[in-house]
Amino acid sequence: MTTTTTHSEDRNRDEEKGEDENGHKGSDGYAIDTDPGRLDVGLVHHWLSTDAFWALGRSRDTVERSIGGSLNFGVYGPDGGQVAYARVVTDRATFAWLCDVYVVPAHRGRGLGVRLATAVRDHLAPYELKRTMLATLDAHELYAKVGFVPVPDPELLMILGPTP
């Protein structure tokens, strides 16, 4: 899989394309791109609001605002259509939160979740962040493959907002 690192705001769109030396998609035809203009926002909203248990019922406005305030990763299949999504909330200096990771059911089982999480990790590496976090109910093994570990001192963490 190829990771195209065209950035909004944090870097010039034309620098560091991240494609192979010929500018092609990975050998399996999938590509990852951070260009928010390439995202199918309606599709991302549909996935999150109807199929992602953590975001059921999320409004289109909320999805649009979350995309606007985040670093976004789209995965595009061999036909160019979007098949997965993830976003990162970050200050690009000390902290990042990986969230809304979603792979279309028809494309699951192909390692796209791990590849997407790896692309996020690798994209964030140059920022030398102190901490990148995520919350998952059922994908601990997937994220462990790219280096995530349980929070060593969860008693230090607190939350403001609705709690279960």
C-alpha positions as CSV (number, residue, x, y, z in Angstrom):
1,M,0.0,0.0,0.0
2,T,1.2,3.5,-0.8
3,T,0.8,6.3,1.6
4,T,0.3,9.7,-0.1
5,T,1.2,12.4,2.3
6,T,-0.4,15.4,0.8
7,H,-1.2,17.6,3.8
8,S,-3.6,20.4,4.4
9,E,-2.2,23.3,6.6
10,D,0.8,21.5,8.2
11,R,2.8,21.1,4.9
12,N,2.7,22.2,1.4
13,R,0.4,20.0,-0.7
14,D,2.9,19.4,-3.4
15,E,5.8,18.2,-1.2
16,E,6.6,14.6,-0.2
17,K,4.0,12.6,-2.2
18,G,5.0,9.4,-0.6
19,E,4.1,7.3,-3.6
20,D,6.5,4.7,-4.9
21,E,9.2,5.8,-7.2
22,N,6.9,5.7,-10.2
23,G,4.0,7.5,-8.5
24,H,1.7,4.4,-8.5
25,K,-0.5,2.8,-6.0
26,G,0.7,-0.1,-4.0
27,S,0.9,-3.5,-5.7
28,D,-2.6,-4.4,-4.3
29,G,-4.1,-1.2,-5.7
30,Y,-4.9,0.4,-2.4
31,A,-3.5,3.9,-1.5
32,I,-3.7,6.1,1.6
33,D,-4.0,9.8,1.2
34,T,-4.2,12.6,3.8
35,D,-5.8,15.2,1.4
36,P,-9.1,16.2,3.0
37,G,-10.3,17.4,-0.4
38,R,-10.2,13.8,-1.6
39,L,-12.5,12.5,1.2
40,D,-16.0,11.5,0.4
41,V,-17.5,13.3,3.4
42,G,-21.0,12.0,2.7
43,L,-19.7,8.4,2.7
44,V,-17.7,8.9,5.8
45,H,-20.8,10.4,7.6
46,H,-22.8,7.4,6.4
47,W,-20.3,4.9,7.7
48,L,-19.9,6.5,11.1
49,S,-23.5,7.4,11.7
50,T,-25.0,4.1,10.6
51,D,-22.4,1.4,11.1
52,A,-19.7,2.5,13.7
53,F,-21.0,1.7,17.2
54,W,-19.1,4.6,18.7
55,A,-20.7,7.2,16.4
56,L,-24.2,5.9,15.6
57,G,-26.4,8.9,14.9
58,R,-23.6,11.4,14.6
59,S,-24.8,14.3,12.6
60,R,-23.4,15.4,9.2
61,D,-22.5,18.7,10.7
62,T,-20.5,17.1,13.5
63,V,-18.6,14.8,11.0
64,E,-17.8,17.9,8.8
65,R,-16.5,19.9,11.8
66,S,-14.5,16.9,13.0
67,I,-12.9,16.5,9.6
68,G,-12.2,20.2,9.4
69,G,-10.3,20.1,12.8
70,S,-8.4,16.9,12.2
71,L,-5.6,15.3,10.2
72,N,-7.6,12.8,8.0
73,F,-6.6,9.6,6.3
74,G,-8.6,8.0,3.5
75,V,-7.9,4.6,2.0
76,Y,-8.8,4.3,-1.6
77,G,-9.3,1.0,-3.4
78,P,-8.1,-0.1,-6.8
79,D,-11.0,1.6,-8.5
80,G,-10.3,4.9,-6.7
81,G,-13.3,4.7,-4.4
82,Q,-12.8,5.3,-0.7
83,V,-12.9,2.1,1.4
84,A,-11.6,3.3,4.8
85,Y,-11.1,6.3,7.0
86,A,-9.3,7.4,10.1
87,R,-8.7,10.8,11.7
88,V,-6.2,12.2,14.1
89,V,-6.8,15.1,16.5
90,T,-3.3,16.6,17.1
91,D,-1.4,19.7,18.0
92,R,1.5,18.4,15.9
93,A,3.8,19.1,18.8
94,T,3.1,17.0,21.8
95,F,-0.1,14.9,21.5
96,A,-2.4,13.0,19.1
97,W,-5.6,11.1,19.4
98,L,-6.4,8.5,16.7
99,C,-10.1,8.0,16.3
100,D,-12.9,7.2,13.9
101,V,-11.0,4.3,12.3
102,Y,-13.4,2.6,9.9
103,V,-12.9,0.0,7.2
104,V,-15.8,-0.9,4.9
105,P,-17.0,-4.5,5.7
106,A,-16.4,-5.7,2.1
107,H,-12.7,-4.7,2.5
108,R,-12.1,-6.0,6.0
109,G,-9.8,-9.0,6.4
110,R,-7.2,-7.6,4.0
111,G,-5.0,-6.0,6.6
112,L,-6.2,-2.4,5.8
113,G,-6.8,-1.6,9.5
114,V,-3.2,-2.4,10.4
115,R,-1.9,-0.6,7.3
116,L,-4.0,2.5,8.1
117,A,-2.8,2.6,11.7
118,T,0.8,2.1,10.5
119,A,0.4,5.0,8.1
120,V,-0.9,7.2,10.9
121,R,2.0,6.2,13.1
122,D,4.6,6.8,10.4
123,H,3.0,10.1,9.4
124,L,3.1,11.3,13.0
125,A,6.7,10.1,13.7
126,P,8.5,13.3,12.4
127,Y,6.6,15.4,15.0
128,E,8.2,13.4,17.8
129,L,5.0,13.6,19.9
130,K,5.1,12.7,23.5
131,R,2.0,10.6,23.3
132,T,-0.5,9.2,20.7
133,M,-3.6,7.7,22.2
134,L,-6.7,5.9,21.1
135,A,-9.7,4.1,22.6
136,T,-10.9,0.8,21.4
137,L,-13.5,-1.7,22.5
138,D,-12.5,-4.7,20.4
139,A,-9.4,-4.0,18.3
140,H,-6.5,-4.2,20.8
141,E,-4.7,-6.8,18.8
142,L,-4.8,-4.8,15.6
143,Y,-3.3,-1.7,17.3
144,A,-0.7,-3.7,19.2
145,K,0.7,-4.8,15.8
146,V,1.8,-1.2,15.2
147,G,3.1,-0.5,18.7
148,F,0.1,0.7,20.8
149,V,0.1,-0.7,24.4
150,P,-2.4,-0.4,27.3
151,V,-2.1,2.9,29.2
152,P,0.4,2.0,32.0
153,D,-1.3,4.2,34.6
154,P,-5.0,4.5,33.6
155,E,-5.8,5.9,37.0
156,L,-4.1,9.1,35.9
157,L,-6.6,9.7,33.0
158,M,-9.8,11.6,33.5
159,I,-12.7,12.5,31.2
160,L,-15.0,15.5,31.0
161,G,-18.3,14.7,29.4
162,P,-20.9,11.9,29.3
163,T,-19.7,8.7,31.0
164,P,-21.2,5.3,30.6
